[in-house]
Amino acid sequence: MSDAQAQLGVDQLAALWEEAVPGERLPEEVLRERLLEDPDCDLSLWLAARHGGRLVGAAVGVVRPDPAGGKPAGYVQFLAVAPAFRRQKVASRLLDELERRLVSKGVRAIRAFDSAPSYLWPGIDVQFTPALCLFERRGYALRSYEFNMKVDLTRPLAAPPEKERREALERAGIAVRRLRPEDEASLGDWMLRTWGPHWAYEVGVALRRQPPAGFAAVQDGQWIGFAVYDSGRPGWFGPMGVEPRWQGTGLGIELCVRCFEDMAQRGYTEAQIAWAGPRCFYARKLGASISRVFARVEKVVDVADEEQRGGRPA
Ligand SMILES: CC(C)(COP(=O)(O)OP(=O)(O)OC[C@H]1O[C@@H](n2cnc3c(N)ncnc32)[C@H](O)[C@@H]1OP(=O)(O)O)[C@@H](O)C(=O)NCCC(=O)NCCS
C-alpha cells in the first residue's frame, strides 16, 4: 500500500460520501472497483482535506491517454465535502491542487466525473446544485447533457410478448444466451473490434461477475449483440449493442428483457439504464423514463494548443 492510499482509503471515501449525499448509495466495494482498480488509477491524484485529523473533504482524479495519440485528458472522478464544512472553500482548495497536478501530468483538458470506462457518474448530476455551481464558477463549460433512464422491474415489462419475440429471432437463426466465463477471449476480441475499448472494458467487468451479468446473441457462430448490467454500479444496466445489420429484428429488445428479467430475479426493483444512448428506443420499446440528468463539463487548460486549433473543440 502506498502512502497516498494509506492516507485516503476507499472506506473513508465511502463514509464521507454517505455523510455528504445520504440519498445515493456508493458503497466501499463500488469505490474500490471504480477508482482503485481503474487501470489508470494514480494515487498521487487522491487528495484529502482534514480538520483535526478528521476527513472533511476528498477529491480523486485520473488521467486518460488520448486513443488518437494526442495529449491526455484529466478527470475529477470523485468529490465530496462533509456538510458541516461546506462553503468554506474546501472543495475549491482540493480542486486547485488536483487541477495543478493534472496539468503537471500534461493534460489538455479537465472534465468532471465522465471518466469512462471506469466512472461513477456520466457527468455532474444536475440535481447536485452546489457541484454544478462550483464547476461553472471554475470556468468549466457545458459539453452535453447525458441521461440515465429507469425501468420499474416490479411491474410487467412493456415489451412485445415473449412468444412473438423469440419466434422472430428463431426465424432469423439468432440464439440469445447468458454470457459464460469462457467467452472472455472471443467476446473481448469482438467487443474491441466492433464497439471499442470502453465498452469492451465494461463488458469484461460484467462477464467476471458470478454468475456473469449479461447476455449475448450469436448467429451462424458469430457474435452479433450483447447487453450487460452491474458493470458500473449495482443495478445499473448497460452498455448494450446490436450490430447494425441485425438492428430492427427485435434483438435489442430481447437482450434488454433478458437482462431486466435476470435483474428482477436477483432482487432489483429497478434497472437504471446508465448513460442511455437511444433514449426513444428504451422509452417506446421498454417503457423506460428519464431518471437522472448529468451535465458533462470541460475546462481546456492547454491554451497554446487550443489557440493553434483556432479555438475548435477537440
Ligand atoms: C459540491 C461540493 C463538493 C462543494 O464543496 P464546498 O467545499 O462547499 O465548495 P466551496 O466552498 O469550495 O465553494 C466554491 C464555490 O462553489 C459554488 N458553490 C458551492 N456550494 C454552493 C451552493 N450550495 N450553492 C451555490 N453555489 C455553490 C460557489 O460559487 C462557491 O463560491 P462562493 O462560496 O464564493 O460563492 C459540496 O457541496 C458537496 O460535497 N456536495 C455533495 C457531493 C457532490 O455533489 N459531489 C459531486 C458529485 S456529481
The ligand as an SDF file (V2000), in Angstrom:
LIG
                    3D

 48 50  0  0  0  0  0  0  0  0999 V2000
  -20.0730   20.3380   -4.3290 C   0  0  0  0  0  0  0  0  0  0  0  0
  -19.2950   20.3940   -3.0040 C   0  0  0  0  0  0  0  0  0  0  0  0
  -18.1110   19.4490   -3.1140 C   0  0  0  0  0  0  0  0  0  0  0  0
  -18.8130   21.8570   -2.7850 C   0  0  0  0  0  0  0  0  0  0  0  0
  -17.9640   21.8780   -1.6260 O   0  0  0  0  0  0  0  0  0  0  0  0
  -17.6300   23.2420   -0.8220 P   0  0  0  0  0  0  0  0  0  0  0  0
  -16.4010   23.0000   -0.0560 O   0  0  0  0  0  0  0  0  0  0  0  0
  -18.8420   23.6820   -0.0820 O   0  0  0  0  0  0  0  0  0  0  0  0
  -17.3680   24.2690   -2.0220 O   0  0  0  0  0  0  0  0  0  0  0  0
  -16.5770   25.6610   -1.9120 P   0  0  0  0  0  0  0  0  0  0  0  0
  -16.7580   26.2610   -0.5500 O   0  0  0  0  0  0  0  0  0  0  0  0
  -15.1930   25.4770   -2.3560 O   0  0  0  0  0  0  0  0  0  0  0  0
  -17.4060   26.5260   -2.9770 O   0  0  0  0  0  0  0  0  0  0  0  0
  -16.7860   27.1970   -4.0480 C   0  0  0  0  0  0  0  0  0  0  0  0
  -17.8420   27.8350   -4.9320 C   0  0  0  0  0  0  0  0  0  0  0  0
  -18.7390   26.8400   -5.4630 O   0  0  0  0  0  0  0  0  0  0  0  0
  -20.0620   27.3990   -5.5430 C   0  0  0  0  0  0  0  0  0  0  0  0
  -20.9600   26.7300   -4.5810 N   0  0  0  0  0  0  0  0  0  0  0  0
  -20.6310   25.8290   -3.6320 C   0  0  0  0  0  0  0  0  0  0  0  0
  -21.7340   25.4580   -2.9520 N   0  0  0  0  0  0  0  0  0  0  0  0
  -22.7620   26.1300   -3.4850 C   0  0  0  0  0  0  0  0  0  0  0  0
  -24.1620   26.1820   -3.2150 C   0  0  0  0  0  0  0  0  0  0  0  0
  -24.7080   25.4560   -2.2260 N   0  0  0  0  0  0  0  0  0  0  0  0
  -24.9350   26.9750   -3.9830 N   0  0  0  0  0  0  0  0  0  0  0  0
  -24.4090   27.7140   -4.9700 C   0  0  0  0  0  0  0  0  0  0  0  0
  -23.0860   27.7380   -5.2540 N   0  0  0  0  0  0  0  0  0  0  0  0
  -22.2840   26.9430   -4.5150 C   0  0  0  0  0  0  0  0  0  0  0  0
  -19.9280   28.8590   -5.1490 C   0  0  0  0  0  0  0  0  0  0  0  0
  -19.6340   29.6070   -6.3120 O   0  0  0  0  0  0  0  0  0  0  0  0
  -18.7260   28.7970   -4.2150 C   0  0  0  0  0  0  0  0  0  0  0  0
  -18.0630   30.0230   -4.0830 O   0  0  0  0  0  0  0  0  0  0  0  0
  -18.6270   31.1470   -3.0250 P   0  0  0  0  0  0  0  0  0  0  0  0
  -18.8130   30.4350   -1.7220 O   0  0  0  0  0  0  0  0  0  0  0  0
  -17.5460   32.1660   -3.0190 O   0  0  0  0  0  0  0  0  0  0  0  0
  -19.9200   31.6310   -3.6060 O   0  0  0  0  0  0  0  0  0  0  0  0
  -20.2070   20.0130   -1.8170 C   0  0  0  0  0  0  0  0  0  0  0  0
  -21.4030   20.7710   -1.8590 O   0  0  0  0  0  0  0  0  0  0  0  0
  -20.5700   18.5490   -1.7780 C   0  0  0  0  0  0  0  0  0  0  0  0
  -19.8470   17.7340   -1.1890 O   0  0  0  0  0  0  0  0  0  0  0  0
  -21.7160   18.1820   -2.3880 N   0  0  0  0  0  0  0  0  0  0  0  0
  -22.1510   16.7860   -2.4260 C   0  0  0  0  0  0  0  0  0  0  0  0
  -21.2460   15.9290   -3.2760 C   0  0  0  0  0  0  0  0  0  0  0  0
  -21.3330   16.2390   -4.7620 C   0  0  0  0  0  0  0  0  0  0  0  0
  -22.2710   16.8250   -5.2580 O   0  0  0  0  0  0  0  0  0  0  0  0
  -20.2980   15.7830   -5.4720 N   0  0  0  0  0  0  0  0  0  0  0  0
  -20.2600   15.8490   -6.8830 C   0  0  0  0  0  0  0  0  0  0  0  0
  -20.7220   14.5590   -7.4560 C   0  0  0  0  0  0  0  0  0  0  0  0
  -21.5410   14.7120   -9.0410 S   0  0  0  0  0  0  0  0  0  0  0  0
  1  2  1  0
  2  3  1  0
  2  4  1  0
  2 36  1  0
  4  5  1  0
  5  6  1  0
  6  7  2  0
  6  8  1  0
  6  9  1  0
  9 10  1  0
 10 11  2  0
 10 12  1  0
 10 13  1  0
 13 14  1  0
 14 15  1  0
 15 16  1  0
 15 30  1  0
 16 17  1  0
 17 18  1  0
 17 28  1  0
 18 19  1  0
 18 27  1  0
 19 20  2  0
 20 21  1  0
 21 22  1  0
 21 27  2  0
 22 23  1  0
 22 24  2  0
 24 25  1  0
 25 26  2  0
 26 27  1  0
 28 29  1  0
 28 30  1  0
 30 31  1  0
 31 32  1  0
 32 33  2  0
 32 34  1  0
 32 35  1  0
 36 37  1  0
 36 38  1  0
 38 39  2  0
 38 40  1  0
 40 41  1  0
 41 42  1  0
 42 43  1  0
 43 44  2  0
 43 45  1  0
 45 46  1  0
 46 47  1  0
 47 48  1  0
M  END
$$$$
